[in-house]
């Protein structure tokens, strides 16, 4: 298993919606993302989860840093 944190580029503002849209876009590749599962949200659909996370992030007024964290986890075949 390989785990990699993808840091946000300094000159852009992160967005959970943009991250999810990027991850779920097949980008004309035959294999890209094996499985997507929504957890820790009231909704189980991607679109509703994006709205729920955005609303939760907007309520967090104390955090000054990036509120979106992107980690890639790669598993060996099989």
Secondary structure by P-SEA (a helix, b strand, c coil): cbbbbbbccccbbbbaaaaaaaaacccccccccccccccccccccaaaaaaaaaaaaaaccccccccbbbbbbbbccc
